[in-house]
Amino acid sequence: MALLNQLEELAQEAATVADTQTTAPFIFSAAGLDHPHIYSMVQGLLDAGAQLMHIYDRNPKQANALQHRFQTGEVVSELSQILHSEVDLIVTSIVPSGRGALGIQVLEHNKHFLSAKAPFTTMAQLHAAEEAVRRTGKKWAVFYSERLAVEAALLADNIIQEGLIGDLFQLTGSGPHRLQADTRPDWFFDPQKNGGILCDIGSHQIEQLLHYTRSKEAEVLHSKVANYAHPQYGSWQDFGDATLVTNTGISQYFRVDWFTPDGLRVWGDGRTVLHGTNGYVELRKYTDVARSAEGEHLYVVTDREEVYFSAKGRVGVPYFRQLITDCQQGTETAMSQEHTFQAAALAIQAQEQAISLTKVGEKQ
């Protein structure tokens, strides 16, 4: 089982990179807590050795809940208390349509900014952010968690770079999510505030295309959106898909939806298949249906072998430590600014040019 031994070695190498905390003090605050992604981002920063100073949300209940979860950080009553404090970074999961404006405020107060995806809902917001980065020199980071927080996805990158499946020529991806409509706030169902399904959860898929192919440019060839089963939410979308191609000729098809059935034990059966000229890798990120409710599964097939490998607890998540180091040293080891914004731009483009379907097989 030579391939399995290679995967073991690659996992060990990746774990060595991830298993490090920051050494210099790094202080952050959390402001705008509308989406639960804030919890994983705060946890990631704390695990990397950062210190949480302040917590702010216009809804005090949300701020108090975050403070109660982590038992650290002071809840403050005004955003200005955070903007004028001595912190290195501000992290947010505010309503997507508000992330651009908040980020500009943060950068203009000489702080780095970390946002949940989607970072923007319009190209105007993105262009304003690009100008703010040029003007201030501060980092505008986005936590694309479906790659950055998945050990199987991180190991898959090592597999590609090692050449185990030959040259990558296509990615296919599926990002289903469970709706749980009664738990969602009103803004969630407003495309003007959430950006639409391709801008939102589709951004994960597009970021993976750019990363795995090491591409700086790509084109949206075709995209579609629909509200197939939730007419009570009007123009909100429960389905979307898109086809893209990089400037180097590598293609991607992905689909995203809000149709995870209640019978599945997790919130979504997210999968990515990386197709190479000598093999392929399938990532079953969050579950292996009817076999395991745990995630981090890789199925690797080459021209010589087929193997299964579990990356759970084997690789680690280096993103937050790398981001802290980048903020302190001016490097780009976690993610380049160009890549961060390009993924967002392509997601917005896919959303803006999408064909709208009113029912299966019928164009609006």
C-alpha positions in Angstrom: 0.0 0.0 0.0 2.6 2.5 -1.2 -0.1 5.2 -1.7 -1.4 4.9 1.8 2.1 5.4 3.2 2.5 8.5 1.0 -0.7 9.9 2.4 0.5 9.2 6.0 3.7 11.1 5.3 1.9 14.0 3.7 -0.5 14.2 6.7 2.4 14.3 9.1 4.1 17.1 7.1 0.9 19.1 7.1 0.4 18.6 10.9 3.8 19.9 11.6 2.9 23.1 9.8 -0.4 23.5 11.6 0.7 22.5 15.2 2.1 25.9 16.2 0.8 28.8 18.2 1.7 32.5 17.7 4.5 33.7 20.0 4.1 37.4 19.9 1.0 38.9 21.6 -1.9 39.4 19.2 -5.2 41.0 20.4 -8.5 41.0 18.6 -12.1 42.1 19.1 -15.4 40.8 17.7 -18.0 43.2 16.2 -21.2 42.3 14.4 -22.2 38.7 15.3 -25.2 38.1 13.1 -24.1 34.7 11.7 -22.9 31.7 13.8 -19.7 31.6 11.8 -18.3 34.1 14.3 -18.0 31.3 16.9 -15.6 29.2 14.8 -13.6 32.2 13.8 -13.2 33.3 17.4 -12.4 29.8 18.5 -9.7 29.5 15.7 -8.0 32.8 16.8 -8.0 31.8 20.5 -6.6 28.3 19.6 -3.8 30.1 17.7 -2.9 32.0 20.8 -4.7 35.3 20.2 -6.5 37.2 23.0 -10.1 38.5 22.7 -10.4 42.0 24.2 -13.9 43.3 23.3 -17.2 42.1 22.0 -19.8 44.3 20.4 -23.2 43.7 18.7 -26.1 46.0 18.2 -28.1 43.2 19.9 -26.7 42.8 23.4 -28.0 39.3 23.7 -25.8 38.2 20.8 -22.7 39.8 22.4 -23.5 38.3 25.8 -23.9 34.8 24.2 -20.5 35.0 22.6 -18.9 36.1 25.9 -20.7 33.3 27.8 -19.4 30.7 25.3 -15.8 31.7 25.5 -15.6 33.2 29.0 -13.3 36.0 27.8 -13.6 39.4 26.3 -15.5 42.5 27.6 -18.9 43.2 26.1 -19.0 46.9 25.1 -22.0 49.0 24.2 -20.6 51.0 21.2 -18.7 50.0 18.1 -16.5 53.1 18.6 -15.1 51.5 21.8 -13.6 48.8 19.7 -12.5 51.0 16.8 -10.6 53.3 19.1 -9.0 50.5 21.2 -5.5 49.0 20.9 -6.3 45.8 19.0 -4.6 44.2 16.0 -7.7 42.8 14.3 -11.5 42.9 14.3 -13.4 39.8 13.3 -17.1 39.9 12.1 -20.0 37.9 10.9 -22.3 40.9 10.5 -25.1 40.7 7.9 -23.2 40.2 4.5 -24.4 43.5 3.0 -22.8 45.3 5.9 -19.4 43.7 5.9 -17.9 46.0 3.3 -18.7 49.2 5.1 -17.6 47.8 8.5 -14.3 46.6 7.0 -13.5 50.0 5.7 -14.1 51.5 9.1 -11.8 48.9 10.6 -9.0 49.5 8.2 -9.3 53.3 8.5 -8.8 52.8 12.3 -5.5 51.1 11.6 -6.6 47.5 12.2 -6.7 44.3 10.2 -10.1 42.9 9.3 -11.4 39.3 9.2 -14.8 38.6 7.8 -17.0 35.5 7.4 -17.9 34.7 3.8 -19.5 36.3 1.8 -17.4 39.4 2.3 -19.4 41.5 -0.2 -22.8 41.5 -1.9 -21.9 44.0 -4.7 -18.9 44.8 -6.9 -19.1 48.4 -5.6 -18.4 47.1 -2.1 -15.5 45.0 -3.4 -13.9 47.9 -5.3 -14.2 50.1 -2.2 -12.5 47.5 -0.1 -9.7 47.2 -2.6 -9.1 50.9 -2.4 -9.2 50.8 1.4 -6.5 48.1 1.4 -4.3 50.1 -1.0 -4.8 53.3 1.1 -4.2 51.8 4.5 -1.9 48.8 3.9 -4.0 46.7 6.3 -5.2 43.1 5.6 -8.8 42.3 4.6 -9.1 38.6 5.3 -12.1 36.3 4.6 -12.6 32.9 6.3 -13.6 30.5 3.5 -14.2 27.7 5.9 -15.1 24.9 3.5 -11.4 24.6 2.6 -9.6 26.4 5.4 -11.3 24.5 8.3 -11.4 21.1 6.7 -8.4 18.8 7.2 -9.3 16.6 4.2 -9.4 19.7 2.0 -5.9 20.8 3.3 -4.5 17.3 2.7 -6.0 17.2 -0.8 -3.9 20.2 -1.7 -0.7 18.3 -0.7 -1.8 15.4 -2.8 -2.2 17.6 -5.8 1.1 19.4 -5.3 2.9 16.1 -4.9 1.6 15.0 -8.3 -0.1 11.9 -7.0 -3.1 12.3 -9.4 -1.2 13.9 -12.3 -2.2 17.3 -13.6 -5.4 18.7 -12.3 -7.9 19.4 -15.1 -11.4 19.7 -13.4 -13.1 20.3 -10.1 -16.6 19.3 -9.3 -18.2 20.4 -6.1 -21.5 20.0 -4.1 -22.4 22.3 -1.2 -25.8 21.3 0.2 -27.0 23.0 3.4 -29.9 22.3 5.8 -32.3 25.2 5.9 -34.0 25.1 9.3 -36.0 28.1 8.2 -37.5 28.7 11.7 -34.0 29.5 13.1 -33.1 32.0 10.4 -33.3 35.7 10.8 -35.2 37.9 8.4 -32.1 39.2 6.6 -31.2 35.6 5.6 -34.1 35.5 3.2 -33.4 38.9 1.6 -31.0 38.6 -1.4 -30.2 42.3 -1.1 -28.7 41.5 2.4 -27.3 38.0 1.9 -26.1 38.5 -1.7 -27.8 35.4 -3.2 -26.9 31.8 -3.0 -24.0 31.9 -5.4 -22.5 35.0 -3.8 -22.9 33.4 -0.4 -22.2 29.7 -0.2 -21.0 29.5 -3.8 -18.0 31.6 -2.8 -16.6 28.5 -1.0 -16.6 26.5 -4.2 -15.0 29.3 -6.3 -12.2 29.9 -3.7 -11.3 26.2 -3.9 -11.0 26.4 -7.7 -8.6 29.3 -7.5 -6.6 27.7 -4.7 -6.2 24.1 -6.0 -5.4 25.3 -9.5 -3.1 28.1 -8.3 -5.0 30.4 -10.7 -5.3 34.2 -10.5 -7.9 34.5 -13.1 -11.1 32.6 -14.1 -14.3 33.2 -16.1 -17.8 32.4 -15.2 -19.2 30.6 -18.2 -22.7 29.9 -17.0 -24.7 30.1 -13.8 -28.3 29.5 -12.7 -30.3 30.2 -9.5 -33.8 29.1 -8.5 -36.4 29.1 -5.7 -37.8 25.7 -6.3 -39.7 25.0 -3.1 -40.0 28.1 -0.9 -42.3 30.6 -2.6 -43.1 32.3 0.7 -39.6 33.8 0.6 -40.1 35.5 -2.8 -36.8 36.2 -4.6 -34.7 34.2 -2.2 -32.9 31.3 -3.8 -32.7 27.7 -2.6 -30.6 26.4 -5.5 -27.7 27.6 -7.6 -25.0 26.2 -9.9 -22.2 27.5 -12.0 -19.5 26.5 -14.5 -16.2 28.3 -14.5 -12.8 27.9 -16.3 -9.5 29.2 -15.2 -7.1 31.1 -17.5 -5.0 27.9 -17.7 -8.0 25.9 -19.0 -9.0 24.0 -15.8 -12.8 23.8 -15.5 -15.2 23.6 -12.5 -18.8 22.7 -12.1 -20.4 23.2 -8.7 -23.9 23.1 -7.3 -25.2 24.5 -3.9 -28.6 24.3 -2.3 -30.7 24.5 0.9 -32.2 21.0 0.5 -30.3 18.8 3.0 -33.0 16.3 4.1 -33.7 15.8 7.8 -32.6 12.2 7.6 -29.0 13.2 7.2 -27.2 13.3 10.5 -25.2 16.4 9.7 -26.1 19.8 8.2 -24.8 19.0 4.7 -23.0 16.4 2.6 -20.3 18.7 1.2 -18.2 17.0 -1.4 -15.4 18.0 -3.8 -13.9 15.8 -6.5 -10.5 16.8 -7.9 -9.9 15.2 -11.3 -6.3 14.6 -12.5 -4.8 13.1 -15.5 -3.6 10.1 -13.5 -6.3 9.8 -10.9 -8.8 11.6 -8.7 -9.5 12.6 -5.1 -13.0 12.7 -3.6 -13.5 14.7 -0.4 -16.4 13.8 1.8 -16.0 16.7 4.1 -18.7 16.4 6.8 -20.1 12.9 6.6 -19.9 9.5 4.8 -23.5 8.7 4.2 -24.9 5.8 6.2 -21.3 4.9 7.3 -20.0 7.7 9.5 -21.4 10.9 10.9 -17.9 12.2 11.2 -16.2 14.1 8.4 -12.7 14.4 6.9 -12.9 11.5 4.5 -10.7 11.2 1.4 -11.0 8.6 -1.4 -7.9 8.6 -3.5 -7.6 6.7 -6.8 -4.4 6.6 -8.9 -3.3 4.6 -11.9 -2.0 2.0 -9.5 -4.1 2.0 -6.4 -7.4 3.0 -4.7 -7.3 3.9 -1.0 -9.4 5.5 1.7 -7.8 7.9 4.2 -9.3 9.7 7.2 -7.8 13.1 7.8 -9.7 13.7 11.0 -7.3 14.9 13.7 -4.3 14.2 11.4 -3.6 17.5 9.7 -4.8 20.4 11.8 -5.9 23.9 10.7 -3.0 26.3 10.3 -5.0 29.2 8.9 -5.5 31.3 12.0 -1.8 31.1 13.1 -0.7 31.9 9.6 -3.1 34.9 9.5 -1.8 36.2 12.8 1.8 35.9 11.5 0.8 37.7 8.2 -0.7 40.6 10.2 2.4 40.9 12.3 5.0 40.4 9.6 3.3 41.7 6.5 3.5 38.3 4.7 0.8 36.4 2.8 1.1 32.8 4.0 -2.6 32.3 5.0 -4.1 33.7 1.7 -3.0 36.5 -0.6 -5.1 39.6 -0.8 -5.5 39.2 -4.5 -6.8 35.6 -4.1 -9.2 36.7 -1.3 -10.8 39.4 -3.4 -10.8 37.4 -6.7 -12.8 34.6 -5.1 -15.4 37.2 -3.9 -15.5 38.9 -7.3 -16.1 35.7 -9.2 -18.9 34.8 -6.8 -20.6 38.1 -7.3 -20.2 37.8 -11.1 -21.8 34.3 -11.0 -24.7 35.7 -9.0 -25.2 38.7 -11.2 -25.2 36.9 -14.5 -27.2 33.8 -13.3 -30.3 32.7 -15.2 -33.3 32.6 -12.9 -35.4 29.5 -13.0 -39.0 29.5 -11.6 -39.5 25.8 -11.7 -37.6 22.8 -13.0 -37.0 23.1 -16.7 -38.6 26.5 -17.0 -36.8 29.8 -17.5 -38.2 33.0 -16.0 
